[in-house]
Amino acid sequence: MKKIIKTGKEKTVKKVIASILLGGLVLGSLTGCGAGGTGEEASGAKKVTVATTGGPAPYMVVDENNEIGGSDIEILRAIFDRLPQYELELVKADDPLTGLTSGLYDMAVNNYAWQEERGDLYYFSLPYKTGYDVYIQRVGDEPLTGLQDLADRGYRTEVGAGSNKALALERWNEQNPEHQIDIIYAESNFQIKFQNIVDGKTDVAIDDGPILDTLIGQFGLENDLVGNPIDADTQEFIMPSNSSYFLFSKDDNGAALREDVDGALKEIYEDGTLSEILTRYFGVDTSPAAEDLEATPN
């Protein structure tokens, strides 16, 4: 048998090949480890972080297991079920909009209504539901007929500073110096706000009818409070577009994400999923009108 003798050149070539193979294995390992740090999952889906305060119910609810649910969250999940290129991550935050501004979050959901001030800072989605307001008053109290009636009775109404309701009532006071509304600023939760009316600390709240219908029984106040209708002119003044929107960062990434979310929102509108969710939560379909899904507010 002929003996084969390896030359130094052959040994060198084999060492180079082994080094290349080893380098490829190391590089592949490093690439796999780094995927999560860029927001890209191993499956190729991009993580989208959505922030919410987790309230008010029934729109956003955090259960005993710290799981976030509610009508708005269920709508959000239905949307992302149709967007396999994204992985949805929900985060409970005290101030979703500050985190959205800083780039900490990709989206915010918290029953947000359109405000021009917010429109300067964030992209708004198409509306995903509409709503209606009521005057929440003590049982037996004469129903209010409008904001001038509210002012002339000297009624105190509690609002959160900077909220849509607060801005509207402040605008009313600026325009009606002879009919000033007594505004009480507080960040009370709904139970405290409702109890304040019962106790006479305040006299009325202007809030969503679905919120009252959902919470009044939970708080045991169904014999104490009632939701009286708001006339069309007052509703137009308080909140011309009583719809809810998802918010996005106002940059290229936010614009691209909004486009995808709006496309999926139209899908769940057209196939009846949106109607089913809203009807199940509120007993009535509060989907936006078809023409409202033709263009975003900004």
C-alpha angles and dihedrals in degrees: 000000000000114000115228115216117200114223124220089252092058092048090051092051091051091050091051092050091049090050092051092050092048091047090052091053092049093047092049090050092050092047091053092049093050098053096087094052092066096051091257117122124216088255090059094251116136116231115238115196114208120189128206135164089231094241167132103041135258090027097051124011132175112205130207090275090055090249115148117229141142135119097295092047092049089052089049092051091049089054094050091046083070094048106068091169088073135060112211118223118183119205129187109223136174091221113020094176095056089053090047091053093049093049094249091120134034098209141010128211122185109130088281117187125204116277124170090221090057091043088064090057107033142031114246123215125222110284114274098190143003128222145190134224132224136190104249106212140160115276108264094025113127109258115254118246099200146321094290089055089050091051097044092051089056091236118172117223126191121222138162114254111257094014122133090253092050093050091049094049091046089052090050091053091050091052097040110045091166093053107046121179116221102234120196113197116211140137095223120154116243095264092056092041092053093044090052089061092049091049093048095244086121131010109214144007127203106215145138115298091221090055091054093045091050101043107032092077093044090055093045091239100120090114093047107045137042135185111234120196123261117223119243095251093053092046089051091051096046098043118356092186106036093188135120127235142185114239128220136186111272098242139087093281091050092048092051093047091048091053091054094045092048091051092053091044089058089051094055089045092053097044094049098248093118092049091049094052095047094045091049092053101038106022090239134067107254095175116145119258116267092248090056088064093060097084141008121240092248 
